[in-house]
Amino acid sequence: MSLITFCILIGAIAFALGFLLILAPNSVRKLNELSAKMIAKIDSLTFSYRVGVGVSLIIASLFMFFMAYYFTKRH
């Protein structure tokens, strides 16, 4: 997997989770319950600050998309 693909993948995941935390937190809770056996549980503190965490994830995803763009233009 190339660095550009990795940046886009991480950016897309962060954007989706941030978007869901802001607009549909119950769907993230259900996803957490389904994946609790495979992945560590999302802390309840995350849900108490869901808007801040969601906005932070969206900003991080935009940064990852920028890095992917930067790496494509650099080559």
Number of C-alpha atoms within 10 A of each C-alpha: 5 6 12 16 12 13 19 20 16 15 24 18 14 22 23 15 21 26 18 17 24 17 13 12 18 12 12 17 16 11 12 17 13 12 13 12 9 8 10 9 13 15 9 10 9 13 18 10 12 18 18 15 19 24 18 15 21 21 16 18 24 17 15 22 21 15 17 20 14 12 13 11 8 7 5
